[in-house]
Amino acid sequence: MAEIQKLPVMLIQPSPMNPRKTFDDAKLEELAQNIEEQGLLQPITVRKISDEETHIDEETGEVVSIEPRYEIVCGERRFRAWNLLVNKSSKYNEIPCIIREMTDEQAFDAMITENLQRQDVDPVEEAIAFSLLLENGSPVEDIAVRFGKSIRFVQDRVKLKGLIPELIEMLRKDLIPISGAMLLAKLDADAQKEFLEDEIDKEEGATLSDIKDYLDDLFCVINKAQFFEEDNFSDNIPSCSGCINNTANHGCLFYEMKGTEQKCTNRECFAKKQAEYVKYRVIKETDNLVKKGEPLTFGKSVIVIGQQNSWDSNKEKQAKADAIQLYNDMGFEVVTEKVFDHECWYDEKDERIKEKLDNNEIYRCIEVLNYDRPYFKVSHYYLKKSSKANCPASKQIESQNIQQQMQRNKEIVIEKATETMRKWADEITDYSSKADDMTLNEQVIFDVLVIKSCGYKFLNSLCPEGEFDMVKYVTEHPQDRMKWYREFIRYKLSESAVTYNKHLQECQNMLFREQYPAKYKEMSDKLNEAYQKKDERLKAKLKELENEQQ
């Protein structure tokens, strides 16, 4: 059994080889509390990375020793939690450790094993770990057997490395499912960025169904398109069954493309056909649709489109505006879903739908968009509670619709003004050369920009309830200005970009040398001692080589 020793925490450092890069702050706090109450139930495992060394201090002539350094092999999470307690009591200055002699390869292998055997292993870190094992020469079959996974599981996890950083972060926050993430990882970076910017809400995420719909459209999968069952719905639209752009018609020449799906190689034609099919389905509903300018009469159907939102992508906003214009020009009334209370989720064929329609509880609607793409769907919406069930025409619905249009008109004015001024800001050349002092408005603007750059934790501390009026906050709390300025400095100097920027590194030195001189001096002394010793040793070796050459 390995001997457990207590080592000073200052002599221990995390390993850069550790594939685990994310640690939940809340869970670390919880673990630290458990350690404080129960002690460290399992020591961390370390390996020695430098031996004890001695040298003579040139000024005092005393023999100075440098203690050996250790690197964490297993237990970095426990080590981080332990460090949260260091300032509470001197008893936490040392941590129980198991010291093992390990080569880099053995240590790396142990780290990978510990991380992959965790119950809460991050799928992205799992992907990185499997990839590192593969890069180090381990066959995928051996990895699968070793960790009790299927070969397919290992291969699928490795694919996650192909995700862009923004989607990796969404996966870690459970905003997209792993199964969907693996599909997205097969796309190039541009297609992933398009999905991120145009297809999903970054706060709510996306379902597997959302991702599959995007991929079906991206790759123009014919046999999953809405028009597939009615391929010949129009004499003016080419049939896909015999089209040269259908990969299913390429025969052996493009056998590797054929697969089990029919795909269209003419994306423009595919998109046009889907748009025309939606129009075709709407026209089939003509007799039952509310005409432009008519009230919404019970027993009829109405075209409904999602309201314009400030968070919509430009592509989605344009799609909504174009759809409204198109169906208005065709003579149909178009409303937003906000004129109703909420959607009824029963299937169209459910008997309860007919009962609610008969009782004037819900209204039959025709949706013509799915995000920014044409898509035909029949849905049902509950009326506002104030609507009169027996009224032949819901004036309240019409009133709501008008109010929505009025609100949208205001939003359009704001959006156009914002875009105009954004261009001004991009084009003006004389503003930064103004020599006069900042105006009060400029100071407020600057402060808002600083606060927005301080990170979500700081913003939450200012307003735990969620989004708040930053301009109002800055105006009403000028006494807190130094607080957010210093938080901005702290946050920026803690980012990983500092590692690669010499100017920010100099700023780090300036801050800690001035604000935390004792801590800075302790670090500097230790690093200088280690540097001087290594430098002297290298100089000695260099001199030996020079002597041998003479």
C-alpha positions in Angstrom: 0.0 0.0 0.0 1.4 3.4 -1.0 2.4 5.7 1.8 0.4 8.9 2.3 2.4 12.1 3.0 1.4 15.6 3.6 2.9 18.1 1.1 2.8 21.9 1.1 0.2 23.0 -1.5 2.6 25.7 -2.7 4.9 22.9 -4.0 2.1 21.2 -6.0 0.9 22.3 -9.5 -1.8 21.0 -11.9 -0.6 19.1 -15.0 -0.9 20.7 -18.4 -1.5 17.2 -19.8 -4.8 16.9 -17.8 -7.6 16.6 -20.4 -10.1 18.0 -17.9 -10.3 21.7 -18.4 -13.7 22.7 -16.9 -14.5 22.8 -13.2 -17.9 23.9 -11.9 -17.3 26.7 -9.3 -20.5 25.8 -7.4 -19.5 22.2 -7.1 -16.0 23.1 -6.0 -17.5 25.2 -3.2 -19.7 22.3 -2.2 -16.7 19.9 -2.2 -14.7 22.3 -0.2 -17.4 22.5 2.4 -17.5 18.7 2.6 -13.7 18.5 3.0 -14.0 21.1 5.8 -16.6 19.0 7.6 -15.4 15.5 6.9 -11.7 15.9 5.8 -10.2 14.7 2.6 -11.5 11.2 2.2 -9.2 10.3 -0.8 -5.7 11.8 -1.0 -4.6 13.2 -4.4 -1.9 11.4 -6.4 1.2 13.3 -7.4 4.6 12.7 -9.1 7.8 14.5 -8.5 8.9 16.7 -11.4 12.0 18.2 -9.8 14.4 17.1 -7.1 15.6 19.0 -4.0 18.4 21.4 -5.0 20.8 23.6 -3.1 22.9 26.6 -4.0 25.0 29.2 -2.2 23.5 32.7 -1.8 26.1 35.1 -3.3 25.2 37.9 -0.9 25.0 36.0 2.4 27.1 32.9 1.6 24.4 30.7 3.1 23.4 27.4 1.6 19.9 27.8 0.2 17.7 24.8 -0.6 14.9 24.6 -3.2 12.3 22.0 -2.3 11.2 19.5 -4.9 8.1 20.3 -7.0 5.2 17.9 -7.6 2.6 17.6 -10.4 -0.9 16.3 -9.9 -1.7 13.0 -11.6 -5.1 12.3 -10.1 -7.3 14.6 -8.0 -7.0 18.2 -9.5 -10.7 18.8 -8.5 -10.0 17.9 -4.9 -6.8 20.0 -5.0 -8.8 23.0 -6.2 -11.4 22.6 -3.5 -8.7 22.2 -0.9 -7.1 25.5 -2.0 -10.4 27.3 -1.3 -9.8 26.5 2.3 -6.2 27.6 2.5 -7.1 31.2 3.7 -9.4 29.8 6.4 -6.8 27.9 8.5 -3.1 27.1 8.4 -3.9 23.4 8.6 -4.8 23.5 4.9 -1.3 24.6 3.9 -0.5 20.9 3.5 -2.6 18.3 1.6 -2.5 14.5 1.9 -0.8 13.0 -1.1 0.2 9.7 -2.6 3.6 10.1 -4.3 4.3 7.9 -7.3 7.2 7.6 -9.6 5.8 8.0 -13.2 7.1 8.8 -16.6 5.2 11.4 -18.7 3.5 8.5 -20.6 2.4 6.7 -17.4 1.1 10.0 -15.8 -0.8 10.9 -18.9 -2.4 7.4 -19.0 -3.4 7.7 -15.4 -5.0 11.1 -16.0 -6.9 9.9 -19.0 -8.2 6.9 -17.1 -9.3 8.9 -14.0 -11.2 11.4 -16.1 -12.9 8.8 -18.3 -14.0 6.8 -15.3 -15.9 9.8 -13.7 -19.7 9.5 -13.7 -20.1 13.2 -14.7 -17.4 13.2 -17.4 -17.9 16.1 -19.9 -18.5 14.7 -23.4 -16.1 17.3 -24.9 -13.3 16.3 -22.5 -14.2 12.7 -23.2 -13.7 13.4 -26.9 -10.3 15.2 -26.2 -9.2 12.2 -24.0 -10.0 9.6 -26.7 -8.4 11.7 -29.3 -5.2 12.0 -27.3 -5.1 8.3 -26.8 -5.5 7.7 -30.5 -2.8 10.2 -31.3 -0.5 8.4 -28.8 -1.0 5.2 -30.8 -3.7 3.4 -28.9 -6.0 1.5 -31.4 -9.7 2.4 -31.1 -10.5 -1.2 -30.3 -8.2 -1.2 -27.3 -9.7 2.1 -26.1 -13.2 0.7 -26.4 -12.4 -2.4 -24.4 -10.4 -0.6 -21.8 -13.2 1.8 -20.9 -16.2 -0.5 -21.5 -17.5 1.4 -24.5 -18.4 0.4 -28.0 -16.0 1.2 -30.9 -18.9 3.3 -32.4 -19.2 5.3 -29.1 -15.4 6.1 -29.1 -15.5 7.2 -32.8 -18.6 9.3 -32.2 -17.1 11.1 -29.2 -14.0 11.9 -31.2 -16.1 13.6 -33.8 -17.1 16.3 -31.2 -13.6 17.8 -31.6 -14.9 19.1 -34.9 -17.3 21.6 -33.2 -16.6 25.3 -33.2 -16.0 26.7 -29.7 -19.4 28.4 -29.4 -21.2 25.0 -30.0 -18.9 23.3 -27.6 -19.9 25.7 -25.0 -23.6 25.2 -25.8 -23.1 21.4 -25.5 -21.5 21.8 -22.1 -24.5 23.9 -21.0 -26.9 21.2 -22.3 -28.3 23.7 -24.8 -27.8 21.1 -27.6 -28.0 17.3 -27.3 -24.9 15.2 -27.8 -26.6 13.3 -30.6 -27.3 16.6 -32.4 -23.8 17.9 -31.6 -22.2 14.9 -33.4 -24.2 15.7 -36.5 -23.2 19.3 -36.5 -19.5 18.3 -35.9 -19.5 16.8 -39.4 -20.1 20.2 -41.0 -17.4 22.7 -41.8 -17.0 25.7 -39.6 -19.0 28.0 -41.9 -22.0 25.8 -41.9 -21.8 25.5 -38.1 -21.6 29.3 -37.7 -24.6 29.6 -40.0 -26.6 27.2 -37.8 -25.5 29.1 -34.7 -26.3 32.6 -36.1 -29.4 31.9 -38.1 -31.1 28.8 -36.8 -31.2 28.7 -33.0 -31.8 30.8 -30.0 -28.5 31.0 -28.1 -30.3 31.2 -24.8 -32.8 28.3 -25.3 -30.7 26.1 -27.5 -31.9 23.5 -30.1 -33.4 20.1 -30.1 -32.3 17.1 -32.1 -35.3 17.7 -34.3 -34.2 21.3 -35.0 -30.7 20.1 -35.9 -32.0 17.4 -38.2 -34.3 19.8 -40.0 -31.4 22.2 -40.6 -29.2 19.4 -42.0 -32.0 18.0 -44.2 -32.4 21.5 -45.6 -28.7 22.1 -45.9 -28.1 18.9 -47.8 -31.4 19.2 -49.7 -32.7 15.7 -48.7 -35.5 15.2 -51.2 -37.2 12.2 -49.6 -37.5 14.2 -46.3 -38.8 17.4 -48.0 -42.5 18.4 -47.6 -43.1 18.2 -51.3 -41.8 14.6 -51.7 -45.2 12.9 -51.5 -46.6 15.4 -54.1 -43.6 15.6 -56.4 -45.7 16.7 -59.3 -47.8 19.3 -57.5 -47.2 21.9 -60.2 -46.7 21.7 -64.0 -44.3 24.7 -63.7 -42.0 23.0 -61.2 -39.7 20.2 -62.4 -40.3 16.7 -60.9 -37.5 15.4 -58.7 -38.1 11.7 -59.7 -36.3 12.0 -63.0 -34.2 15.1 -62.4 -30.5 14.9 -63.2 -29.8 16.9 -59.9 -31.2 14.0 -57.9 -28.3 11.9 -56.7 -30.6 8.8 -56.8 -30.6 9.1 -60.6 -26.8 9.2 -60.9 -26.4 5.4 -61.1 -23.0 3.8 -60.6 -21.2 6.9 -61.8 -21.9 8.6 -58.4 -22.6 5.4 -56.4 -20.9 6.7 -53.3 -23.3 9.7 -53.2 -26.4 7.6 -53.6 -26.7 6.1 -50.2 -30.3 5.6 -48.9 -31.4 9.2 -49.4 -32.2 11.2 -52.4 -30.3 14.5 -52.3 -30.6 17.5 -54.6 -27.4 18.9 -55.9 -29.1 22.2 -56.9 -29.7 24.0 -53.6 -31.4 27.0 -55.3 -33.9 24.8 -57.1 -34.6 22.8 -53.9 -35.3 26.0 -51.9 -37.5 27.4 -54.7 -39.5 24.2 -54.9 -40.2 24.1 -51.2 -41.3 27.8 -51.3 -43.6 27.1 -54.2 -45.0 24.0 -52.4 -46.0 26.1 -49.4 -47.8 28.6 -51.6 -49.5 25.6 -53.3 -50.8 24.3 -50.0 -52.0 27.8 -49.0 -53.8 28.2 -52.2 -55.6 24.9 -51.6 -56.9 26.5 -48.4 -58.2 29.6 -50.2 -61.9 29.0 -49.6 -61.4 28.7 -45.9 -58.8 31.5 -45.4 -59.5 34.9 -44.0 -59.1 37.4 -46.8 -57.1 40.6 -46.3 -59.0 43.3 -44.4 -61.7 40.8 -43.2 -62.3 40.1 -39.5 -61.3 36.8 -38.1 -64.5 34.8 -38.2 -64.9 31.6 -36.2 -64.9 28.6 -38.6 -62.3 30.1 -40.8 -58.5 29.7 -40.8 -55.9 32.5 -40.8 -52.2 32.6 -41.9 -50.1 33.2 -38.8 -46.4 34.2 -38.6 -44.2 34.6 -35.6 -43.8 38.2 -34.5 -40.6 40.1 -35.2 -38.3 39.9 -32.2 -35.2 41.9 -31.4 -33.2 38.7 -31.2 -34.2 37.4 -34.6 -31.3 37.1 -37.1 -31.4 39.5 -40.1 -32.3 36.5 -42.3 -35.2 35.5 -40.1 -36.5 39.1 -39.9 -36.4 39.4 -43.7 -38.1 36.0 -44.1 -41.0 37.1 -41.9 -41.4 40.5 -43.7 -41.2 38.8 -47.1 -43.9 36.2 -46.1 -46.3 38.9 -44.8 -45.8 40.9 -48.1 -46.3 37.8 -50.2 -49.5 36.5 -48.7 -50.9 40.0 -48.3 -50.3 40.5 -52.0 -52.1 37.2 -52.7 -55.1 38.6 -50.9 -54.9 36.9 -47.5 -54.9 38.3 -44.0 -51.7 37.6 -42.0 -51.5 37.8 -38.2 -48.8 37.1 -35.6 -49.2 34.4 -33.0 -49.3 37.0 -30.2 -52.9 37.9 -31.1 -53.8 34.6 -29.5 -53.2 33.3 -26.0 -51.0 30.3 -26.7 -50.8 27.3 -29.0 -52.9 24.1 -28.5 -50.6 21.1 -28.8 -53.1 18.4 -29.5 -52.6 16.7 -32.9 -54.8 18.0 -35.7 -56.6 14.6 -35.9 -57.3 14.5 -32.1 -61.0 14.5 -31.4 -60.5 17.2 -28.8 -59.4 19.6 -31.5 -62.8 19.3 -33.2 -64.6 19.8 -29.9 -62.6 23.0 -29.1 -63.2 24.3 -32.6 -66.9 23.8 -32.3 -66.9 25.6 -29.0 -64.9 28.5 -30.4 -62.1 27.9 -27.9 -59.4 27.7 -30.5 -58.7 29.1 -33.9 -57.3 27.1 -36.9 -54.1 28.7 -38.2 -51.8 28.1 -41.2 -48.1 28.6 -40.5 -45.9 29.2 -43.5 -42.4 29.6 -42.0 -40.1 27.5 -39.8 -37.6 30.0 -38.6 -36.4 31.6 -41.9 -37.5 28.8 -44.3 -40.8 28.3 -46.0 -42.7 25.4 -44.3 -46.4 24.5 -44.3 -48.0 23.5 -41.0 -51.6 23.5 -39.6 -51.7 24.6 -35.9 -54.4 25.7 -33.5 -54.2 28.6 -31.0 -56.3 29.3 -27.9 -58.2 32.6 -27.9 -57.6 35.3 -25.3 -59.7 34.7 -22.2 -61.5 37.9 -22.8 -62.8 36.8 -26.3 -66.5 36.0 -26.5 -67.0 32.4 -27.5 -70.3 33.1 -29.3 -69.1 36.2 -31.1 -69.2 35.6 -34.9 -66.1 37.8 -35.4 -63.5 38.3 -32.8 -62.9 42.1 -32.7 -60.5 41.5 -29.8 -58.3 39.4 -32.1 -58.3 42.2 -34.7 -57.5 44.8 -32.0 -54.5 42.7 -30.8 -53.3 42.3 -34.4 -53.4 46.0 -35.0 -51.5 46.7 -31.7 -48.9 44.2 -32.8 -48.5 46.0 -36.1 -48.1 49.3 -34.3 -45.5 47.8 -32.0 -43.6 46.4 -35.0 -43.6 49.8 -36.7 -41.9 51.2 -33.6 -39.3 48.4 -33.7 -38.6 49.0 -37.4 -37.9 52.7 -36.7 -35.5 51.8 -33.9 -33.8 49.1 -36.0 -33.3 51.5 -39.0 -32.0 54.2 -36.7 -29.6 51.8 -35.0 -28.3 50.5 -38.3 -27.8 54.1 -39.6 -25.9 55.2 -36.5 -23.8 52.0 -36.6 -22.6 53.0 -40.1 -21.9 56.5 -38.8 -19.8 55.1 -36.0 -17.9 53.0 -38.5 -17.3 55.9 -40.9 -16.5 59.0 -38.7 -12.8 59.8 -38.5 -12.8 63.0 -36.3 -14.4 61.7 -33.1 -11.3 60.1 -31.5 -9.2 63.2 -32.2 -11.4 65.5 -30.1 -9.3 67.1 -27.3 -12.0 68.2 -24.9 -13.0 66.3 -21.8 -15.6 63.5 -21.8 -19.2 64.7 -21.6 -21.5 63.2 -19.0 -23.2 61.1 -21.8 -19.8 59.9 -23.0 -18.9 58.8 -19.4 -22.2 56.9 -19.2 -21.5 55.2 -22.5 -18.0 54.2 -21.5 -19.2 52.8 -18.2 -21.9 50.7 -19.8 -19.3 49.3 -22.3 -17.0 48.4 -19.3 -19.8 46.7 -17.3 -20.9 44.7 -20.4 -17.3 43.3 -20.6 -17.0 42.2 -17.0 -18.5 38.7 -17.4 -21.8 37.2 -16.5 -21.0 36.5 -12.8 -20.4 40.2 -12.1 -23.5 41.1 -14.0 -25.5 38.6 -12.0 -24.2 40.1 -8.8 -25.5 43.5 -9.9 -28.9 42.2 -10.9 -29.6 38.6 -9.8 -33.1 38.7 -11.4 -31.7 38.8 -14.9 -31.3 41.5 -17.6 -31.5 45.1 -16.4 -31.2 48.7 -17.6 -27.5 49.3 -17.6 -27.8 53.0 -18.6 -30.1 53.6 -15.7 -27.9 51.6 -13.3 -24.7 53.6 -14.3 -26.5 56.9 -14.0 -27.9 56.1 -10.5 -24.8 54.4 -9.1 -21.8 56.7 -9.9 -20.3 55.9 -6.5 -19.7 52.3 -7.6 -17.6 53.3 -10.6 -14.3 52.1 -9.1 -16.0 48.8 -8.4 -16.8 48.0 -12.0 -13.6 49.5 -13.3 -11.5 47.2 -11.0 -13.7 44.2 -11.9 -13.1 45.0 -15.6 -9.3 45.0 -14.9 -9.5 41.7 -12.9 -11.6 40.0 -15.4 -9.5 40.9 -18.4 -6.2 40.0 -16.7 -7.7 36.6 -15.8 -8.5 35.6 -19.4 -6.4 33.0 -21.2 -5.5 35.6 -23.9 -3.0 37.1 -21.4 -0.7 34.1 -21.9 -0.1 35.2 -25.5 0.0 39.0 -25.1 3.1 40.7 -23.8 1.3 44.0 -23.2 -1.3 42.3 -21.0 1.5 40.5 -19.2 3.1 43.8 -18.4 -0.2 45.0 -17.1 -0.4 41.9 -14.8 3.0 42.8 -13.4 2.0 46.4 -12.9 -1.2 45.5 -11.0 0.2 42.8 -8.7 3.4 44.6 -8.0 1.4 47.7 -6.9 -1.7 46.2 -5.2 -0.3 42.9 -3.8 3.4 43.5 -3.2 4.0 40.7 -0.7 2.4 38.1 -2.8 4.1 39.4 -5.9 7.6 39.4 -4.2 7.1 35.9 -2.9 6.3 34.6 -6.4 9.1 36.6 -8.0 11.7 35.4 -5.5 10.8 31.7 -6.0 10.8 32.0 -9.8 14.1 33.9 -9.8 15.8 31.4 -7.6 14.6 28.5 -9.9 15.7 30.5 -13.0 19.1 31.4 -11.6 19.9 27.9 -10.6 18.9 26.5 -14.0 20.7 29.3 -15.8 23.9 28.7 -13.9 23.7 24.9 -14.6 23.2 25.6 -18.3 26.1 28.1 -18.3 28.3 25.5 -16.7 27.4 22.9 -19.4 28.0 25.5 -22.1 31.4 26.3 -20.7 32.3 22.6 -20.6 31.4 22.3 -24.2 33.5 25.3 -25.1 36.5 23.9 -23.2 36.2 20.6 -25.0 36.3 22.3 -28.3 39.5 24.2 -27.5 
